Amino acid sequence: MNKFLVVEARRLLPLAFLLALLVSLSVYDNFFRLEPVDTPPPPAEEDFLYVTATRGELDAAFSFHLAHDQRQWEELQQNPDMELPDYPFNPSYEIALCTVNSQVEGVKVQPKNQELTRLLVDVEPSPQYYHLVMVNRDRLETPELEWVFLGEEGKVIHEEKVRQEENNEQE
């Protein structure tokens, strides 16, 4: 019977060693725990989500282009200076926003009243660069939109008002 216990003790020794390592690692983790990784804060109520369709280099004049309907999208795609992707643009769900010589940093929505919604677009100057983003129409239910493009220190670069009813009639 003594031999039997000795043979089993030899087999259990590696398991006991692994168990001791597991316990010591658990104790070590509890005493030397790292701070949790910072997660980005949830978007504020006025922040507006957009999707980048394309970006790239371009040698053209500083400008902003909006496409609220299919005709405007086709005009934007036919621009010889830009090679835009074959994106499945759907004007009933999204608005295309293209900036030339600047990059979109963020879009905020400010409902003014039942007739007008103001969209503040933060842009950063980027020479020889274009940025095409798609903005969802989900929170843009007013008949008139006011697009305000802001540069450094919140300085207004460009403003444009668009009536959405006219665009829906053209479709």
N, C-alpha and C positions, 0 to 999 in steps of 0.2 A: 504494500500500500504506500510506502514511503516513496518508491520509485514513481508511482503514478502521480503523486502530488508534485514531485520535482519536475517531471516532464511537463505538466500543465503549467507550472509556475514559469518555466522558460517561455512557453507560448504566450502567457499573459503579460510578460514583462514589456514587450513593445507596445501593447495596448495601454498599459498603465503609463508608460512614458508619453505617448500621444495624448492621453487624457490630462496629464500634468501640464503639457505644453498648451493645450486648449484652455485650461483653467487660468494659467498664468497670462495668456494673451487676453482673455476676457477681463482680468483684473487690470492689466496694463491699459486696455482701451478705456476702461471706466475712469482711471486716474489721469490719463493724458489725452483727453478727448479734444479734438480740434473744433474750432468755432464753425458753425454751419456756414455753408457757402451763401453769399449774398445772392438773392434772386431779384430780378428786376421788379420794380413795383408794378402793380396792375395799371393799365392805361387810365388816365383821368377821364372824366366824363366828356371833356371837350376834345380829347385826342381822337383822331380819326384814322382808321386803318386803311392802308393802301398796299398794293402789290407792285413790285418792280417788274415790268414786262421785259425791258432791255435797257442797256446803257452802253456807252462806248465813246470813242473819240470822234470828233467832228470839227472841221475847220469852217465855221459859219458865224454869222452875226448873233449877238445876244438876243434871245427872243423866248417867248412863251406861247405854247399852242394848246388849245382845248378842243376836244372832239366830243360833242354831246350827242351826235347822231352819225349815221352810217356815211352820209355824204362828207362830213367833216373828217371822219376817219380815213376815207379814201383819199381825200386831198392831202392829209398828213402822210399817208403811205406813198403817195406819188411825188413827194418832195425829193428832188434829185440829190440833195445834200445828205439826206439820211437814209440809211439802209435799215428799215424797221423789220422786225420778224413777222412771219405770217401768223399773227396772233388772232385767235377767234374772238374778236371784239363784239360784245353784245350791248348795244346802246340802251336797251331797256333795263339793264342791271348795273352798268358801269359807265364812267366817264374817263376818257383818256386825257392825261396831262403830260405834255412833253416840254421839258426845259432845255434850252441850248445855252452852252457856256455856264451852266450852273447845275447843281445837284439838289434834289428834294431831300430835306432833312426831316420834315414832319408836316402833318396837316392837322389843323384844329378847326372844329366847327363851332360857330357861335350863332345860334338861332336869334335873329333880331326880333322878328314878329311872325305872324302867320303868312305874310307875303314874301319875306326875304330871309335867306340864310346866308351868313357870311362865312367863307372858308379862308382861313389864314394859312398860307403855304410858306413855311420857312425854307429858304433856299440858301445854299452856300456857293459862292462863285467858284467855278472850276473851268479854267480856260481849255478850249478845244474838247469839250465834253458834252454829251447829251444824256438825258435821263428820261425815260418814258415810264410812267406809273399809271395804274388803273385804280380809280377811286370808286367804291361801291356807292350806289344811290340809296342805300337802305335808310339813311337818316336825312336825306335831302328831299323832303316832301313838299317844300314851298315852291310856288310857281317861279320865283326869281332867285338866282344865286349870284352872290357877289364874291368873286375870287380876288384875294389880296395877296400879292407876293411880297414877302418881307425878306430883306437882306440882313446885313450885319447890324447889330444893335436894334433890331425891329424897325428899320427904316423901310418905308414902302417903296418898292421898285416899280411895280406894275399893278393896275387894277382893271378888272373886267367884269361887267354885269351880263348875265345870260338869263333869258326867259326860258324855262323848261317847257312850257306849254307849246311854244313855237316848234321846239325840237320834236316833241311827240307827234305833232301834226304832220311833220315832214316825213316821218317813218312810214 
